[in-house]
Amino acid sequence: MNLFNVYSLFDITPVKAKGSYLWDDKGDQYLDLYGGHAVISIGHTHPHYVKAITEQLQKIGFYSNSVKNPLQEKLAEKLGKLSSYEDYELFLCNSGAEANENALKLASFVTGRKKVVAFHQSFHGRTSGAVAATDNPKIVSPFNAAHDVQFIPLNDEDALKKAVDDKTAAVIIEGIQGVGGINLVDDLFFQLLREVCDKNKALLILDEVQSGYGRSGRFFAHQYASIKPDLITIAKGMGNGFPIGGVLINHEIKPWVGELGTTFGGNYLACAAALAVLEVIEKENLSDNALKIGNYLLENVAKFTRLQKVRGKGLMIGFDVPEELKDLRQKLLFDHKIFTGASGSYTIRLLPSLTLTKRQADEFLEALEEEVGR
Ligand code: PMP
């Protein structure tokens, strides 16, 4: 049986990983500044994480949510504490798309409405509602398009005031747009968003799937703007590669039995992985490291005058390359053995592990120096 060929792959086969490095089947070492779509938060194969999952697997790996699983409560408690959302409640699922799908569904249940406002260049996942709120017509099927979604430009206050009305169930926005090219949301826009949602009794959904978990230098990127959304979605860095996602829900939203459900969401192994991730983030002060190394990278990448619009927060960084440098990402990968991400044809994204060191950042800057000069 062949694999269904729906995404392009580099001809590289990683067989081993540690920290910010990967090794392929030919023995070549790579610096990983991409973390497989921003997933590697605490570094590959972190010993505390490997131990926690291994020990859990020897006890019990999975049982459905028909009986109590104390690890879910432990995870909720730790997550509440580290994120400063102790008074929110947690629903666990398996991926970012699923988290957004459940958040959209909750907003619709709570308000009795179905209209959603989303943003140009947004990405929220591939399930029906999440993809309908994603601004990429190529991946939205006629089935998904049946959802009632209005797209407006990011940071456009007038468009926001016009779009959100008494038919709006939710506005969904990323903490920092990731797939769309590392686009920052203005603090004032976040604050207006909170006001406009309150005024219209619409819910605010903050998709922190890519920008959350310490990546921006704060636990959640929206915390720079000092607002509190009604629903926050998480995944990616949450499990450091183990599939897990979740929705943080304002306690004023009351659940009813049967409202949401899942077979695999919040299973023992996933919870053990997610707990270990939070323990490492706390013990190693990884948000602080993300901010420190992120600022170092932002400052130094900006010195390369041929690179444009260097932007980001913490270790969520993007910059544009001019047409004549459009092979830069390939060169970084094949000549310098450095993984980076892309957005469109000309934006390079850096989404490394939050454990990235200055020395490793310098490895990347030295490679840039060779390719781009000053
Ligand atoms: N939201 C955002 C902001 C994302 O970047 C992604 C994945 N790129 C998703 C949701 C979907 O997550 P998943 O692939 O885990 O479904």
Boltz pocket constraint, residues with backbone or C-beta under 6 A from the ligand:
constraints:
  - pocket:
      binder: B
      contacts: [[A, 37], [A, 94], [A, 95], [A, 96], [A, 97], [A, 98], [A, 100], [A, 123], [A, 124], [A, 125], [A, 126], [A, 174], [A, 176], [A, 178], [A, 179], [A, 207], [A, 208], [A, 209], [A, 210], [A, 211], [A, 235], [A, 236]]
      max_distance: 6.0
